[in-house]
Amino acid sequence: MPPSARRALHREAARHLVATGHRPIDAVAHLGGGALVGVGGADLAAVQPVP
């Protein structure tokens, strides 16, 4: 799977968890799984809140 698709999938999974009533902490693994350390700031996705 291309890295951009993988990141998008993880972000969407995190949004879905929060939207369906899960705690934001439950979404952290998905945000971390979609982040690439040091690549154009993508690693910041792991620490930014889900809208």
FIVEXDREN-562792 format. One record per residue (C-alpha): residue number from 1; y, x negated, z negated. Coordinates in steps of 0.1 Angstrom, whole numbers, m for minus. Layout:
REM FIVEXDREN-562792
+-----+-------+-------+-------+
| seq |     Y |     X |     Z |
+-----+-------+-------+-------+
| NUM |     Y |     X |     Z |
...
+-----+-------+-------+-------+
***
This chain:
REM FIVEXDREN-562792
+-----+-------+-------+-------+
| seq |     Y |     X |     Z |
+-----+-------+-------+-------+
|   1 |     0 |     0 |     0 |
|   2 |    34 |   m14 |     9 |
|   3 |    54 |   m25 |   m22 |
|   4 |    82 |     0 |   m14 |
|   5 |    58 |    29 |   m13 |
|   6 |    42 |    17 |   m45 |
|   7 |    75 |    16 |   m63 |
|   8 |    85 |    50 |   m50 |
|   9 |    51 |    65 |   m61 |
|  10 |    55 |    50 |   m97 |
|  11 |    91 |    64 |   m99 |
|  12 |    80 |    98 |   m88 |
|  13 |    52 |    98 |  m113 |
|  14 |    76 |    89 |  m141 |
|  15 |   100 |   117 |  m130 |
|  16 |    72 |   142 |  m129 |
|  17 |    60 |   132 |  m164 |
|  18 |    95 |   137 |  m179 |
|  19 |   101 |   169 |  m159 |
|  20 |    69 |   185 |  m172 |
|  21 |    78 |   179 |  m209 |
|  22 |    62 |   145 |  m216 |
|  23 |    82 |   120 |  m237 |
|  24 |   102 |    94 |  m217 |
|  25 |    81 |    67 |  m234 |
|  26 |    51 |    81 |  m215 |
|  27 |    68 |    73 |  m183 |
|  28 |    75 |    37 |  m191 |
|  29 |    42 |    24 |  m178 |
|  30 |    49 |    40 |  m144 |
|  31 |    84 |    25 |  m142 |
|  32 |    70 |    m9 |  m152 |
|  33 |    41 |    m6 |  m127 |
|  34 |    66 |    m1 |   m99 |
|  35 |    89 |   m29 |  m108 |
|  36 |    89 |   m63 |   m92 |
|  37 |   103 |   m90 |  m115 |
|  38 |   133 |  m108 |  m100 |
|  39 |   133 |   m91 |   m66 |
|  40 |   167 |   m77 |   m58 |
|  41 |   171 |   m62 |   m93 |
|  42 |   140 |   m41 |   m89 |
|  43 |   129 |   m53 |  m124 |
|  44 |   158 |   m33 |  m138 |
|  45 |   138 |    m1 |  m129 |
|  46 |   116 |    m8 |  m160 |
|  47 |   145 |    m5 |  m184 |
|  48 |   167 |    21 |  m168 |
|  49 |   163 |    57 |  m180 |
|  50 |   148 |    83 |  m158 |
|  51 |   174 |   109 |  m147 |
+-----+-------+-------+-------+
***
